[in-house]
Amino acid sequence: MHRRVTPALLAAAILCLGIASAQAGPCSSEIAWFEQKVRQSAGNPYAGLFAPQSIDAQLNYQPTKASVRQSQQQLRATFAATLARARRLDARGDGAGCEQALDAAKRMYILP
């Protein structure tokens, strides 16, 4: 089972991270495209963050509301940090690093 975060909260988190700098780096356009797609998917129930099923879930332990909330917060923070890393690497001109960080962010977010 995958845990999902509402796209609206995610879009708000992305907007809080700031707008890309005026200088275009090696993957600025790809970052902008991905962020736009995330914002556009805000109302789509089939889009959003996901994480792999935990070992506890595989052992049939039921999550509590608090543990689900904590997991969602951690996932949002990890996603935001990964996008921020992609932007930093892009601003430094590190195309390979930027692509790697952006690919990691894309694996965390389901786009329909």
C-alpha positions, 0 to 999 in steps of 0.5 A, spaced: 500 500 500 502 506 498 501 512 502 499 519 499 499 526 500 494 531 498 496 534 491 494 541 494 498 541 500 504 539 496 503 544 491 503 549 497 509 546 499 513 547 492 510 554 492 513 556 499 520 553 496 520 559 492 521 561 484 527 559 480 532 564 479 532 568 473 539 565 471 537 558 467 541 552 469 542 546 465 535 543 467 531 549 469 526 548 464 525 541 466 524 543 473 519 548 471 515 543 467 515 538 473 513 543 478 507 546 473 505 539 472 505 538 480 501 544 481 496 542 475 495 535 478 493 539 485 485 536 484 487 530 481 485 524 486 490 519 482 496 524 483 500 525 489 506 523 493 507 516 494 512 511 499 513 504 499 509 500 504 512 499 510 515 493 513 510 494 519 504 494 514 507 488 511 506 484 518 499 487 518 500 492 523 495 497 523 497 504 522 495 510 527 492 516 525 498 520 528 503 515 525 500 516 518 500 524 519 507 523 521 509 519 515 506 524 510 509 530 513 516 526 512 514 525 505 512 532 504 519 534 507 523 529 503 520 531 497 521 539 498 528 538 500 529 533 494 526 539 489 530 544 493 537 540 492 535 540 484 534 547 484 541 548 488 545 544 483 541 547 477 544 554 479 551 551 480 551 549 473 551 541 475 547 538 470 548 531 472 547 532 479 540 536 478 538 531 473 539 525 479 535 530 484 530 531 479 529 524 477 528 522 485 523 527 486 519 524 480 519 517 483 516 520 489 510 523 485 505 520 481 503 524 475 497 521 471 
